[in-house]
Amino acid sequence: MRRAGERRHAGAGFAAAALAASLCFGGCADRLPAREGTMSLLLTLEKSCPDAVVEVLETLCDDANTLSGGTLHMGLQFRENVLEADGELAFVLLDEAAGISEELHVPSSPFLFSTAEEARMVMNASDILARLGDALGTKEASHTVQSVFFCGQSFLLTGDPALTGFFEGDGEAAAELLVPGERPLAADFGAAPEEGALYSARTEELYTLPGGIPHAYTLIDMPYRMHFGLLLASEGLRERLGPVRWAAVEEAAAFAAPACAESYAHRAERVIRSAPRVVVPSGRLRRVVRAQSSSPSEDDIPLYRMIADYTL
């Protein structure tokens, strides 16, 4: 997987030099030699962060430098545990942050939205951001949520012709296969699929398969689950940066969120084009599954009920 330093896009020479100087790959926490009126800032990512997200966050660093008039130099660093690492900004996938508190527990049903635009609108709503921030605040190292990124989706797959028939039809049988709280098996493309089993695979996994999806599997063209990442700011960062630099971070994040969605949308389109066989669920099935995922039980958490309020 490509990491920072192997940049695919070319920014202004000054921005690229500043970013390269601020990259940190090991256990270091070095900062740029500061001149009067400038600051450096590290954005910490999980080492396993998807490549598409890394690309977008590299651009975020360039944008923040430009928007701040060159007074804010941002770079990326990679850590095993983002929330316990040094650095004033952090990016974590929502699934990875789920264990922080009861309230932030990942919902049992999948997030299903009509479009990526709707997903961004819902997840970046002020009350949802506040709820996520409150949950993260239960950690000793307090962070506030700066923005929520749409980071891709999982697809359903199967090798069973009987199951694909359910999805091709217009009934509710296929919806009954997607029981809330029960996740499909993780797809292992080195082995044949089991009879009667549903599998899931992430966009980035399918995107990199040599030769496309194996013929033993059928791809069900349905976003089984949307993935989100949280851009977090450490406590007091806004005051330390000052109004101009903080505004640059906010504006760069606003640019980056839709760019992340677009990056994964292109990958999803390529996945579908490369699949030898694709089952497209009926419109009725899509509505049934969406209604199922938007009607949490009494045991579901407040955060998920808030999301459901936006989608109904």
C-alpha positions as CSV (number, residue, x, y, z in Angstrom):
1,M,0.0,0.0,0.0
2,R,1.3,3.4,-0.9
3,R,2.2,5.7,2.0
4,A,2.9,9.4,2.4
5,G,6.0,10.3,0.5
6,E,4.9,8.4,-2.6
7,R,2.6,11.2,-3.7
8,R,0.6,10.9,-6.9
9,H,-0.4,14.5,-7.3
10,A,1.9,17.5,-7.6
11,G,1.2,20.5,-5.5
12,A,3.0,23.8,-5.4
13,G,6.7,23.4,-4.9
14,F,6.6,25.1,-1.5
15,A,3.7,23.1,-0.3
16,A,5.3,19.8,-1.3
17,A,8.6,20.7,0.3
18,A,6.8,21.7,3.5
19,L,4.8,18.5,3.6
20,A,7.9,16.3,2.9
21,A,9.7,18.1,5.7
22,S,7.0,17.4,8.2
23,L,6.4,13.7,7.5
24,C,7.1,11.3,10.4
25,F,7.3,7.6,9.8
26,G,8.6,6.0,13.0
27,G,8.2,6.7,16.7
28,C,9.4,10.3,16.2
29,A,7.4,13.4,17.0
30,D,9.6,16.0,15.4
31,R,8.2,19.3,14.3
32,L,9.4,21.7,11.6
33,P,11.8,24.4,12.7
34,A,9.3,27.1,13.3
35,R,9.8,30.6,12.0
36,E,7.8,33.5,13.4
37,G,4.2,33.2,12.4
38,T,4.3,29.6,11.2
39,M,3.2,26.3,12.8
40,S,3.5,22.6,11.9
41,L,0.8,20.1,12.6
42,L,0.8,16.3,12.4
43,L,-2.3,14.3,11.2
44,T,-2.1,10.8,12.6
45,L,-3.6,7.8,10.7
46,E,-3.9,4.1,11.4
47,K,-1.2,2.1,9.6
48,S,-4.0,0.1,7.9
49,C,-5.8,3.2,6.7
50,P,-7.2,2.6,3.1
51,D,-5.1,4.0,0.3
52,A,-8.0,6.1,-1.0
53,V,-8.3,7.8,2.3
54,V,-4.6,8.5,2.5
55,E,-4.7,10.2,-0.9
56,V,-7.5,12.5,0.2
57,L,-5.8,13.4,3.5
58,E,-2.5,14.2,1.7
59,T,-4.5,16.7,-0.4
60,L,-6.1,18.0,2.8
61,C,-2.6,18.8,4.1
62,D,-1.7,20.7,0.9
63,D,-5.0,22.6,1.0
64,A,-4.5,23.6,4.7
65,N,-1.1,24.9,3.8
66,T,-2.4,26.9,0.9
67,L,-5.5,28.2,2.7
68,S,-3.4,29.4,5.6
69,G,-1.1,31.4,3.4
70,G,1.8,29.0,4.1
71,T,1.7,29.5,7.9
72,L,0.4,26.0,8.7
73,H,2.5,23.1,7.5
74,M,0.6,19.8,7.8
75,G,2.0,16.3,7.4
76,L,0.9,12.7,7.9
77,Q,2.2,10.1,10.4
78,F,1.1,6.5,10.8
79,R,0.6,4.7,14.2
80,E,-0.9,1.5,15.5
81,N,-3.1,3.4,18.0
82,V,-4.1,6.8,16.7
83,L,-5.9,8.1,19.8
84,E,-2.8,7.5,22.0
85,A,-0.3,8.8,19.5
86,D,1.3,12.2,19.4
87,G,-0.1,14.8,17.0
88,E,-2.9,17.3,17.2
89,L,-5.2,15.8,14.6
90,A,-6.2,12.2,14.1
91,F,-8.2,10.1,11.6
92,V,-9.9,6.9,12.7
93,L,-12.5,4.7,11.1
94,L,-15.8,4.7,13.0
95,D,-15.6,0.9,13.5
96,E,-12.2,1.4,15.2
97,A,-13.6,4.0,17.5
98,A,-16.7,1.9,18.4
99,G,-15.4,0.5,21.6
100,I,-14.7,3.8,23.2
101,S,-18.2,4.1,24.8
102,E,-21.5,2.4,24.9
103,E,-23.1,5.3,23.0
104,L,-20.7,5.1,20.1
105,H,-21.1,1.3,19.6
106,V,-21.4,0.5,15.9
107,P,-25.1,-0.2,15.1
108,S,-26.1,-3.8,14.5
109,S,-27.8,-2.9,11.2
110,P,-25.9,-1.5,8.2
111,F,-25.9,2.1,7.4
112,L,-27.8,2.4,4.1
113,F,-28.3,5.7,2.3
114,S,-29.7,6.5,-1.1
115,T,-26.6,8.4,-2.2
116,A,-23.1,9.4,-0.9
117,E,-24.4,13.0,-0.8
118,E,-27.1,11.9,1.7
119,A,-24.5,10.0,3.7
120,R,-22.4,13.1,4.0
121,M,-25.4,15.3,4.9
122,V,-26.5,12.9,7.7
123,M,-23.1,12.1,9.2
124,N,-22.0,15.7,9.2
125,A,-25.1,17.0,10.9
126,S,-24.3,19.1,13.9
127,D,-26.1,17.0,16.4
128,I,-24.6,13.8,15.2
129,L,-21.1,15.4,15.3
130,A,-21.8,16.5,18.8
131,R,-23.0,13.1,19.9
132,L,-19.8,11.5,18.4
133,G,-17.7,14.1,20.1
134,D,-19.3,13.5,23.5
135,A,-18.6,9.8,23.2
136,L,-15.0,10.4,22.3
137,G,-14.7,12.8,25.2
138,T,-15.0,9.9,27.6
139,K,-11.4,9.1,26.7
140,E,-8.7,10.7,28.9
141,A,-7.1,12.2,25.8
142,S,-10.1,14.2,24.7
143,H,-10.7,14.9,21.0
144,T,-13.5,16.7,19.3
145,V,-15.0,15.6,16.0
146,Q,-14.0,17.9,13.2
147,S,-15.7,16.1,10.3
148,V,-17.1,12.8,9.2
149,F,-15.8,11.2,6.0
150,F,-17.6,8.8,3.8
151,C,-14.9,6.1,3.4
152,G,-16.3,3.4,1.1
153,Q,-18.7,0.5,1.3
154,S,-18.9,-3.2,1.5
155,F,-20.5,-5.4,-1.2
156,L,-22.5,-8.6,-0.8
157,L,-21.3,-11.7,-2.7
158,T,-22.5,-15.3,-2.9
159,G,-21.7,-18.4,-4.8
160,D,-25.2,-19.9,-4.5
161,P,-27.5,-19.5,-7.5
162,A,-30.5,-19.9,-5.3
163,L,-29.5,-16.8,-3.3
164,T,-28.8,-14.7,-6.3
165,G,-32.4,-15.6,-7.5
166,F,-33.8,-14.0,-4.3
167,F,-32.1,-10.7,-5.1
168,E,-33.1,-10.8,-8.8
169,G,-36.7,-11.2,-7.8
170,D,-39.1,-8.5,-6.5
171,G,-40.1,-10.2,-3.3
172,E,-39.0,-9.8,0.4
173,A,-37.1,-13.1,0.6
174,A,-33.7,-11.5,0.0
175,A,-34.4,-8.9,2.7
176,E,-34.9,-11.7,5.2
177,L,-31.4,-12.9,4.5
178,L,-30.0,-9.6,5.8
179,V,-30.8,-10.1,9.4
180,P,-29.8,-7.1,11.6
181,G,-26.9,-8.0,13.8
182,E,-25.8,-10.9,11.6
183,R,-22.9,-10.1,9.4
184,P,-22.0,-12.0,6.2
185,L,-18.8,-14.0,6.2
186,A,-15.6,-12.2,5.1
187,A,-14.9,-13.3,1.6
188,D,-11.9,-15.5,1.0
189,F,-11.2,-15.4,-2.7
190,G,-8.6,-18.1,-2.4
191,A,-11.3,-20.6,-1.6
192,A,-14.6,-21.6,-3.2
193,P,-17.8,-20.1,-1.6
194,E,-19.9,-22.3,0.6
195,E,-23.4,-23.2,-0.4
196,G,-26.1,-21.0,1.1
197,A,-23.6,-18.4,2.4
198,L,-23.5,-14.7,2.0
199,Y,-20.1,-12.9,2.0
200,S,-18.9,-9.3,2.2
201,A,-15.8,-7.6,0.8
202,R,-14.7,-4.0,1.0
203,T,-14.4,-1.8,-2.0
204,E,-10.6,-1.5,-1.7
205,E,-10.3,-5.3,-1.5
206,L,-12.3,-5.9,-4.6
207,Y,-10.6,-3.0,-6.4
208,T,-7.2,-4.6,-6.1
209,L,-8.2,-8.2,-7.1
210,P,-6.0,-9.3,-10.1
211,G,-8.3,-10.3,-12.9
212,G,-11.4,-9.1,-11.1
213,I,-13.8,-11.1,-8.9
214,P,-13.4,-14.9,-9.3
215,H,-16.1,-16.6,-11.3
216,A,-17.2,-18.7,-8.4
217,Y,-18.6,-15.6,-6.7
218,T,-21.5,-13.4,-7.8
219,L,-21.4,-9.8,-6.8
220,I,-24.7,-8.4,-5.5
221,D,-24.6,-4.7,-6.4
222,M,-25.8,-3.4,-3.1
223,P,-23.9,-1.2,-0.7
224,Y,-24.1,-3.6,2.3
225,R,-22.5,-1.1,4.6
226,M,-21.1,2.4,4.4
227,H,-17.9,3.1,6.3
228,F,-17.1,6.4,7.9
229,G,-14.0,8.0,9.3
230,L,-13.7,10.7,11.9
231,L,-11.3,13.6,11.6
232,L,-10.5,14.5,15.3
233,A,-9.0,17.6,16.8
234,S,-7.2,17.4,20.2
235,E,-8.6,19.6,23.0
236,G,-7.6,23.2,22.8
237,L,-6.2,23.0,19.2
238,R,-8.5,25.7,17.9
239,E,-7.1,28.2,20.5
240,R,-3.5,27.1,19.8
241,L,-3.9,27.5,16.0
242,G,-5.7,30.8,16.1
243,P,-8.6,31.9,13.9
244,V,-6.8,32.0,10.5
245,R,-5.1,28.6,10.8
246,W,-8.2,27.0,12.3
247,A,-10.3,28.3,9.5
248,A,-7.8,26.7,7.1
249,V,-8.2,23.3,8.7
250,E,-12.0,23.6,8.6
251,E,-12.1,24.6,5.0
252,A,-9.6,21.9,4.0
253,A,-11.8,19.3,5.8
254,A,-14.8,20.6,3.9
255,F,-13.0,20.0,0.6
256,A,-11.8,16.6,1.6
257,A,-15.0,15.0,2.7
258,P,-16.7,14.9,-0.7
259,A,-13.4,14.0,-2.4
260,C,-13.2,10.9,-0.2
261,A,-16.7,9.9,-1.3
262,E,-15.9,10.5,-5.0
263,S,-12.7,8.4,-4.8
264,Y,-14.6,5.4,-3.4
265,A,-17.5,5.9,-5.9
266,H,-15.0,5.6,-8.8
267,R,-13.6,2.4,-7.2
268,A,-17.1,1.0,-6.7
269,E,-17.9,1.6,-10.4
270,R,-14.7,-0.2,-11.4
271,V,-15.5,-3.2,-9.2
272,I,-18.9,-3.6,-10.8
273,R,-17.5,-3.3,-14.3
274,S,-14.9,-5.9,-13.6
275,A,-17.3,-8.5,-12.0
276,P,-18.0,-11.4,-14.4
277,R,-21.6,-11.7,-13.0
278,V,-23.5,-9.0,-11.1
279,V,-27.0,-9.3,-9.6
280,V,-28.8,-6.0,-9.3
281,P,-31.4,-6.0,-6.5
282,S,-34.9,-4.8,-7.4
283,G,-36.1,-1.4,-6.4
284,R,-38.5,-2.9,-4.0
285,L,-35.8,-4.9,-2.3
286,R,-33.7,-1.8,-1.9
287,R,-36.6,-0.1,-0.2
288,V,-37.3,-3.0,2.1
289,V,-33.7,-3.3,3.2
290,R,-33.4,0.5,3.7
291,A,-36.5,0.5,5.8
292,Q,-35.2,-2.4,7.8
293,S,-31.9,-0.7,8.5
294,S,-33.7,2.6,9.4
295,S,-36.0,1.0,12.0
296,P,-33.8,0.1,14.9
297,S,-35.1,-2.0,17.7
298,E,-35.5,-0.9,21.3
299,D,-32.0,-2.2,22.0
300,D,-30.3,0.0,19.4
301,I,-28.3,3.0,20.5
302,P,-29.3,6.8,20.4
303,L,-26.7,7.6,17.7
304,Y,-28.3,5.1,15.3
305,R,-31.8,6.4,16.1
306,M,-30.6,9.9,15.2
307,I,-29.3,8.7,11.9
308,A,-32.6,6.9,11.2
309,D,-34.4,10.2,11.8
310,Y,-32.5,11.8,9.0
311,T,-33.1,9.0,6.5
312,L,-36.8,8.4,6.9
